[in-house]
Amino acid sequence: MKKIFVLSFISVGYFLNAQSLSNSPYATYGIGDVKYDNTIETSSMGGISTAYISDFTSSFNFANPANNSNFELTSIKLEATNENNYFKTNYNDTKSTKHSTYLSNITLAFPLSSKVKMGLSYQPYSSKSYDILHSETLEDGSILYNRFKGSGTLNIAQAAVSYKINQELAVGARANLYFGNLYDLNELYSSNAELYNGYETKNSIHNFNFTLGASYQHLNTRTDRKLTIGATTTFGNTSNMTTDYTNSTYFYSDVSQNTKTNETIIEQKSKSSKNLIPLQASVGVGYGEENKWFVSLQGDYKKGETISYFGSSLDLQDSYRVSVGGWYLPNYNNFRSYFSRVVYRYGAFYEKGNLQLYGNNINKFGITAGVLLPFKNSSITRMSGLELGLEVGKRGTLKDNLINQNFINFRIGFNFADKWFRKSLYN
C-alpha cells in the first residue's frame, strides 16, 4: 500500500506539470498569477505560517521549515483548488467570469529522527492563461483588433529539513527549484487584411534559491499557554531564465490560428536574468493554548524587480502582506459529538501588490476559513482527515478603466498520516 502512495506521488506530479490554470488579466505582467500558498491548512488561516507550529504530529510546515518540532508521522497530502473569478471594468461596462479547477499541492513528509524532519513538495507557483481582445472601428469602416494572449505554468519543487536544537529553539532550511515556460503574445491585425503583426515573449525558467527559517516557542506547563516567534528569509538566486522576444509579421494557414506561414522577422532579442525571484522575508508571532486554540499575526516582504515585457522593461514595486489567523478545537475528547473534534480555521489578509498601473497599486485582500474533518479512527496524536478551505476577496480597482477582480476559491485535500518505517520487534 505504501509503495502505491509513492508511485502516486510521482505520477500525480507529472499530471500537475501539465495543467492549465485560470487566472487574472493582471497575470500579463511579470511571472503571472502567483498560486503558491503552502497548504490548505495555512491558506485557511489567512496565510499565517511563519510562527505556526502545529499542535498535531501529522502536519509539516514548508513555509517555515523550522516549525516542525511536533511532526512525528509520515504524511502524504493531496490538494485541489477550484477558482472562481468575476471581473468588471468601466471600459464599455464590461463584465466577465472565469473558472478553473486544478491539482494545487502534493507533499510527502517524514521524520528522520526525533530532532530531524524532512519534507518534499510539488506545486504550481504561478501561471498565465489569458486571452483579451480589444477592437476599434476605423474611419474607413474596417476594424482594428489588438489581442493579448498568455499561457504557461511555473512550477516549484521543494525539499525542506528542520532541526530541533532544544525544547524551545529550532532551525530549518528549504531548497526551491522553479521550472517552466511562460508565453505572452500581442497581435495586431485588421478585418480587411490577413497579415498579422505579432510581438511574442517567451520565458524559459530554471531558478534555484534557498529559504532559511528559525522559530522559538515557549510553553507554560502550568497553564498550557504558549508563545511562538518565527522568521524566514529567501535568497541566493541561481537563475537560468532566458527571455526571447520576437517582433514579426505572418499569416495563419489554419482556422485555429496555430500554424504561421510566410513569417518575416522585424526584430529579435534574447536576454538572461538572475533576478526572477527577488529577496523575500517574513516574521510572525503567535499565542495559544495547547490542543485548544491558536492565533497569529504575520508580515511578509518581497523586494521589487525589473522584468522584460514585450521587448521593454517593467519595474515591479516592493510589496508586503499582513496576515492574521488561527484555529480552534472545541474538545477532541468528546466522542459523543463529532463536530467537537473538528479543527476550525479562520483568517484574513491584506496585500500591497508589486504591480502599479497608471499610478494605481493593484492590491489584494480577503478573508478565509476552513476545517479539518478527522477520519473516524484519527486520534489527537495522529490527525488524519479531510481538509476544506474557502477564500473570498478582491483584487484591483475600477480607476482609470482598470479591472476589479472578485474571487471565491474553494480548496479540498486529504492528509494521510501514519507511523511508517517502524522496526520489527520479531522476525
C-alpha positions as CSV (number, residue, x, y, z in Angstrom):
1,M,0.0,0.0,0.0
2,K,2.8,2.4,0.9
3,K,4.6,1.7,-2.5
4,I,1.3,2.7,-4.2
5,F,1.4,6.0,-2.4
6,V,5.0,6.7,-3.5
7,L,4.1,5.9,-7.2
8,S,1.1,8.1,-6.9
9,F,3.3,10.9,-5.7
10,I,5.4,10.7,-8.9
11,S,2.6,10.2,-11.4
12,V,0.4,13.0,-9.9
13,G,3.4,15.3,-10.0
14,Y,3.7,14.7,-13.7
15,F,0.0,15.5,-14.2
16,L,0.4,18.7,-12.2
17,N,3.1,19.9,-14.5
18,A,0.7,19.6,-17.5
19,Q,-2.2,21.5,-16.0
20,S,-3.8,24.6,-17.5
21,L,-4.6,27.2,-14.7
22,S,-7.1,30.0,-14.9
23,N,-6.1,33.4,-13.6
24,S,-6.4,37.2,-13.6
25,P,-5.7,39.6,-16.6
26,Y,-3.1,41.1,-14.3
27,A,-1.1,37.9,-15.0
28,T,0.0,39.5,-18.2
29,Y,2.7,41.2,-16.1
30,G,5.7,39.5,-14.6
31,I,5.7,35.8,-13.9
32,G,1.9,35.6,-13.9
33,D,-0.6,34.9,-11.2
34,V,1.2,33.6,-8.1
35,K,-0.6,30.5,-6.8
36,Y,1.8,29.2,-4.2
37,D,0.2,29.4,-0.8
38,N,1.8,26.5,1.0
39,T,-1.2,24.2,2.0
40,I,-5.0,24.4,2.7
41,E,-4.0,24.4,6.4
42,T,-2.2,27.7,6.3
43,S,-4.2,29.4,3.5
44,S,-7.4,28.8,5.5
45,M,-5.8,30.8,8.3
46,G,-5.1,33.9,6.1
47,G,-1.7,32.6,5.1
48,I,-0.1,32.6,8.6
49,S,2.8,30.0,8.7
50,T,6.0,31.8,9.9
51,A,5.1,31.5,13.6
52,Y,2.8,28.4,13.3
53,I,3.9,25.2,14.8
54,S,1.1,22.6,14.6
55,D,0.0,21.0,17.9
56,F,-0.6,17.8,15.9
57,T,2.0,15.3,14.9
58,S,0.8,14.9,11.2
59,S,1.3,18.4,9.8
60,F,4.6,19.5,8.1
61,N,5.2,23.3,7.6
62,F,7.1,24.1,4.4
63,A,6.7,27.9,4.6
64,N,8.9,28.0,7.7
65,P,10.9,24.7,7.7
66,A,11.9,25.3,11.3
67,N,8.3,24.9,12.5
68,N,8.2,21.1,12.6
69,S,9.2,20.2,16.2
70,N,5.9,18.3,16.8
71,F,6.0,16.4,13.5
72,E,6.3,12.6,14.1
73,L,4.4,10.7,11.4
74,T,4.8,10.1,7.7
75,S,2.3,12.3,5.9
76,I,1.0,12.4,2.4
77,K,-1.1,15.3,1.3
78,L,-3.1,15.7,-2.0
79,E,-4.9,19.0,-2.5
80,A,-7.0,20.6,-5.3
81,T,-8.3,24.2,-5.8
82,N,-11.4,25.5,-7.6
83,E,-11.0,29.2,-8.6
84,N,-14.0,31.4,-9.5
85,N,-13.1,34.9,-10.7
86,Y,-15.5,37.7,-11.5
87,F,-14.1,40.6,-13.5
88,K,-15.5,44.1,-14.1
89,T,-14.2,47.3,-15.8
90,N,-15.8,50.6,-16.5
91,Y,-14.4,50.4,-20.1
92,N,-17.6,49.7,-22.1
93,D,-19.1,48.4,-18.8
94,T,-17.5,45.0,-19.5
95,K,-18.1,42.0,-17.2
96,S,-16.6,38.6,-17.4
97,T,-16.2,35.3,-15.3
98,K,-13.6,32.6,-15.3
99,H,-13.5,29.3,-13.6
100,S,-10.8,26.7,-13.1
101,T,-10.1,23.5,-11.1
102,Y,-6.6,22.1,-10.7
103,L,-4.3,20.0,-8.5
104,S,-2.6,22.5,-6.3
105,N,-0.4,20.6,-3.9
106,I,1.2,17.2,-3.4
107,T,3.6,16.6,-0.4
108,L,5.4,13.8,1.3
109,A,7.0,14.4,4.7
110,F,8.6,12.1,7.2
111,P,10.7,12.2,10.4
112,L,14.4,11.2,10.1
113,S,14.9,11.2,13.8
114,S,13.4,12.8,16.9
115,K,15.2,16.0,16.1
116,V,15.4,16.0,12.2
117,K,12.4,16.1,10.0
118,M,12.2,16.2,6.1
119,G,9.5,17.1,3.5
120,L,9.2,17.1,-0.3
121,S,6.6,19.2,-2.1
122,Y,5.5,19.9,-5.7
123,Q,3.1,22.7,-6.6
124,P,2.3,25.2,-9.3
125,Y,3.9,28.5,-8.3
126,S,2.4,30.8,-10.9
127,S,0.6,30.7,-14.3
128,K,-0.5,32.6,-17.3
129,S,-3.8,31.8,-19.0
130,Y,-5.5,34.8,-20.6
131,D,-6.9,35.9,-23.9
132,I,-8.1,39.5,-24.2
133,L,-9.4,41.0,-27.5
134,H,-9.8,44.8,-28.0
135,S,-11.4,46.1,-31.2
136,E,-11.7,49.6,-32.6
137,T,-13.7,50.7,-35.7
138,L,-11.6,52.9,-38.0
139,E,-12.9,55.7,-40.3
140,D,-12.9,53.5,-43.4
141,G,-15.2,51.1,-41.6
142,S,-12.6,48.4,-41.0
143,I,-12.0,47.0,-37.6
144,L,-8.6,47.0,-35.9
145,Y,-8.0,44.2,-33.5
146,N,-5.5,44.2,-30.6
147,R,-5.2,40.8,-29.0
148,F,-3.3,39.7,-25.8
149,K,-2.7,36.1,-25.1
150,G,-0.7,34.3,-22.4
151,S,-0.1,30.7,-21.4
152,G,2.3,28.5,-19.4
153,T,2.9,27.4,-15.8
154,L,5.9,28.0,-13.5
155,N,6.2,25.1,-11.1
156,I,8.1,24.7,-7.8
157,A,9.7,21.6,-6.3
158,Q,10.9,21.8,-2.7
159,A,13.0,19.8,-0.2
160,A,12.8,21.0,3.4
161,V,14.7,19.9,6.5
162,S,14.2,21.0,10.1
163,Y,16.4,20.5,13.2
164,K,15.2,20.8,16.8
165,I,18.0,22.4,18.9
166,N,16.2,22.1,22.2
167,Q,12.6,22.2,23.6
168,E,12.2,25.9,22.6
169,L,14.5,26.6,19.6
170,A,14.6,25.1,16.1
171,V,16.0,26.0,12.7
172,G,15.3,24.8,9.2
173,A,16.3,25.1,5.5
174,R,14.4,24.7,2.3
175,A,15.7,24.3,-1.3
176,N,13.4,25.7,-4.0
177,L,13.6,24.7,-7.7
178,Y,11.4,26.7,-10.1
179,F,11.0,25.5,-13.6
180,G,8.6,26.0,-16.6
181,N,7.8,28.2,-19.7
182,L,5.7,31.3,-19.8
183,Y,4.4,32.8,-23.1
184,D,3.0,36.3,-23.9
185,L,1.7,37.3,-27.3
186,N,0.4,40.7,-28.5
187,E,-1.2,40.6,-32.1
188,L,-2.4,43.5,-34.2
189,Y,-4.5,42.8,-37.3
190,S,-7.3,44.3,-39.4
191,S,-10.6,42.9,-40.6
192,N,-9.8,43.8,-44.2
193,A,-6.3,42.2,-44.2
194,E,-4.9,38.7,-43.5
195,L,-1.5,39.9,-42.3
196,Y,-0.8,39.8,-38.6
197,N,1.8,41.7,-36.6
198,G,2.9,39.8,-33.5
199,Y,5.0,40.7,-30.5
200,E,5.9,37.4,-28.7
201,T,7.8,36.9,-25.4
202,K,8.9,33.5,-24.2
203,N,10.4,33.0,-20.8
204,S,12.3,29.7,-20.2
205,I,12.9,29.4,-16.5
206,H,15.1,27.3,-14.3
207,N,15.7,29.0,-11.0
208,F,17.1,27.8,-7.7
209,N,17.2,29.5,-4.3
210,F,17.1,28.8,-0.5
211,T,14.8,29.6,2.4
212,L,16.2,29.7,5.9
213,G,13.9,29.7,8.9
214,A,14.1,29.9,12.7
215,S,11.5,29.6,15.5
216,Y,11.2,29.9,19.2
217,Q,8.3,28.5,21.2
218,H,7.8,28.8,25.0
219,L,5.2,26.6,26.7
220,N,3.9,27.4,30.1
221,T,3.3,23.9,31.5
222,R,1.1,25.3,34.3
223,T,-1.4,27.0,32.0
224,D,-0.7,25.1,28.7
225,R,-0.4,28.5,27.1
226,K,2.4,29.0,24.5
227,L,4.2,31.9,22.8
228,T,5.7,31.4,19.3
229,I,8.0,33.6,17.3
230,G,9.3,32.8,13.8
231,A,11.2,34.3,10.9
232,T,12.3,33.3,7.4
233,T,14.3,34.7,4.5
234,T,14.6,33.6,0.9
235,F,17.8,34.4,-1.0
236,G,20.6,33.1,-3.2
237,N,19.1,33.1,-6.6
238,T,20.9,30.9,-9.1
239,S,18.9,31.6,-12.3
240,N,18.9,30.4,-15.8
241,M,16.0,32.4,-17.1
242,T,16.1,33.2,-20.8
243,T,13.7,35.8,-22.3
244,D,13.3,35.6,-26.1
245,Y,11.4,38.5,-27.8
246,T,10.3,38.4,-31.4
247,N,8.5,41.1,-33.4
248,S,7.3,39.6,-36.8
249,T,4.6,39.7,-39.4
250,Y,2.9,36.5,-40.7
251,F,-0.2,34.7,-41.9
252,Y,-2.1,31.9,-40.4
253,S,-2.6,28.8,-42.6
254,D,-5.3,27.2,-40.4
255,V,-8.6,28.3,-38.9
256,S,-7.5,27.6,-35.4
257,Q,-4.6,30.1,-35.8
258,N,-1.9,27.8,-34.6
259,T,0.4,27.5,-37.7
260,K,2.2,30.5,-39.0
261,T,3.3,30.9,-42.7
262,N,5.4,33.5,-44.6
263,E,6.8,34.9,-41.3
264,T,9.1,37.9,-41.6
265,I,11.2,38.8,-38.6
266,I,11.4,42.5,-37.9
267,E,13.3,42.3,-34.6
268,Q,14.6,39.6,-32.2
269,K,16.1,39.9,-28.8
270,S,17.4,37.5,-26.2
271,K,18.1,38.4,-22.6
272,S,19.2,36.4,-19.5
273,S,18.1,37.4,-16.0
274,K,19.2,36.4,-12.5
275,N,16.6,38.3,-10.5
276,L,13.5,36.2,-11.2
277,I,12.5,35.5,-7.6
278,P,13.7,38.5,-5.5
279,L,14.6,38.7,-1.8
280,Q,11.8,37.7,0.5
281,A,11.4,37.9,4.2
282,S,8.7,37.1,6.8
283,V,8.3,37.5,10.5
284,G,5.4,36.3,12.7
285,V,4.3,36.0,16.3
286,G,1.6,33.7,17.7
287,Y,-0.1,32.8,21.0
288,G,-2.4,29.9,22.0
289,E,-3.4,27.1,24.3
290,E,-2.1,23.6,23.8
291,N,-4.6,21.4,21.7
292,K,-7.3,24.1,22.1
293,W,-6.7,27.3,20.1
294,F,-4.1,29.5,18.4
295,V,-3.9,32.9,16.8
296,S,-1.0,34.6,14.9
297,L,0.0,37.9,13.2
298,Q,2.4,37.8,10.3
299,G,4.2,40.3,8.0
300,D,5.8,39.4,4.6
301,Y,8.0,41.5,2.4
302,K,9.1,41.0,-1.2
303,K,11.7,43.2,-2.9
304,G,10.8,44.8,-6.2
305,E,12.4,43.8,-9.5
306,T,12.8,44.8,-13.2
307,I,11.5,42.4,-15.8
308,S,11.3,42.2,-19.6
309,Y,7.8,42.8,-21.0
310,F,7.2,42.8,-24.8
311,G,10.7,43.9,-25.6
312,S,10.9,46.7,-22.9
313,S,11.5,46.8,-19.2
314,L,8.8,46.9,-16.5
315,D,9.5,47.9,-12.9
316,L,7.7,45.9,-10.2
317,Q,7.5,47.6,-6.8
318,D,8.4,46.4,-3.3
319,S,5.4,44.6,-1.9
320,Y,4.2,43.5,1.5
321,R,1.4,41.4,3.0
322,V,-0.1,41.4,6.5
323,S,-2.0,38.3,7.7
324,V,-3.9,37.3,10.8
325,G,-5.4,33.9,11.5
326,G,-5.6,30.9,13.7
327,W,-7.6,27.8,14.7
328,Y,-9.9,26.4,17.3
329,L,-10.6,22.9,18.5
330,P,-13.7,22.6,20.9
331,N,-13.0,19.3,22.6
332,Y,-11.2,16.4,21.0
333,N,-12.1,14.0,23.9
334,N,-15.8,14.5,23.3
335,F,-16.6,11.3,21.4
336,R,-20.3,11.9,21.6
337,S,-20.1,14.9,19.3
338,Y,-18.1,14.6,16.1
339,F,-18.1,18.4,15.5
340,S,-16.4,18.9,18.9
341,R,-13.4,17.1,17.4
342,V,-13.3,19.2,14.2
343,V,-10.5,21.8,13.8
344,Y,-12.0,25.2,12.8
345,R,-9.7,27.7,11.0
346,Y,-10.1,31.4,10.2
347,G,-8.1,34.3,8.9
348,A,-7.8,37.5,6.8
349,F,-5.0,39.2,4.8
350,Y,-4.1,42.4,3.0
351,E,-1.5,42.5,0.3
352,K,0.0,45.6,-1.2
353,G,0.9,44.3,-4.7
354,N,4.1,44.8,-6.6
355,L,2.3,46.0,-9.8
356,Q,1.4,49.7,-10.3
357,L,-0.6,50.8,-13.4
358,Y,-1.4,54.5,-14.2
359,G,-0.3,55.3,-10.6
360,N,-2.7,52.7,-9.1
361,N,-1.4,49.9,-6.9
362,I,-3.0,46.6,-7.7
363,N,-3.7,45.4,-4.2
364,K,-5.5,42.3,-2.8
365,F,-7.3,41.4,0.3
366,G,-9.5,38.6,1.5
367,I,-11.0,36.6,4.3
368,T,-10.5,32.8,4.8
369,A,-12.0,29.9,6.6
370,G,-11.6,26.1,6.7
371,V,-12.0,22.9,8.7
372,L,-10.1,19.7,9.3
373,L,-12.6,16.8,9.4
374,P,-10.8,14.0,11.1
375,F,-11.2,10.4,9.9
376,K,-13.1,8.1,12.2
377,N,-10.0,6.4,13.6
378,S,-8.0,9.6,14.0
379,S,-6.6,10.5,17.4
380,I,-5.1,13.8,18.5
381,T,-1.6,12.3,18.1
382,R,-2.4,11.0,14.6
383,M,-4.6,13.7,13.0
384,S,-5.6,12.4,9.5
385,G,-8.6,13.8,7.7
386,L,-10.3,15.7,5.0
387,E,-9.2,19.4,4.6
388,L,-11.7,22.0,3.3
389,G,-10.8,25.7,2.7
390,L,-12.6,28.8,1.5
391,E,-11.1,32.2,0.4
392,V,-13.2,35.2,-0.6
393,G,-11.6,38.5,-1.7
394,K,-10.9,41.3,-4.1
395,R,-8.0,42.4,-6.3
396,G,-7.5,45.5,-8.5
397,T,-9.6,48.7,-9.0
398,L,-12.1,50.3,-11.4
399,K,-10.0,53.5,-11.6
400,D,-8.6,54.6,-15.0
401,N,-10.6,51.8,-16.7
402,L,-8.6,49.1,-14.9
403,I,-10.1,45.8,-13.8
404,N,-11.7,44.9,-10.5
405,Q,-11.5,41.2,-9.7
406,N,-13.6,39.5,-7.1
407,F,-12.8,35.8,-6.3
408,I,-14.1,32.8,-4.4
409,N,-11.7,30.0,-4.1
410,F,-12.5,26.5,-2.7
411,R,-9.9,24.0,-1.7
412,I,-10.2,20.4,-0.8
413,G,-7.5,17.9,0.3
414,F,-6.6,14.7,2.1
415,N,-3.9,14.2,4.7
416,F,-2.9,10.6,5.2
417,A,-0.7,10.2,8.2
418,D,0.8,7.0,9.8
419,K,3.9,5.8,11.5
420,W,6.0,4.3,8.7
421,F,9.3,2.5,8.7
422,R,9.0,1.1,12.2
423,K,11.5,-1.6,13.1
424,S,10.1,-5.0,13.6
425,L,10.3,-6.4,17.1
426,Y,10.1,-10.0,15.9
427,N,11.3,-11.8,12.7
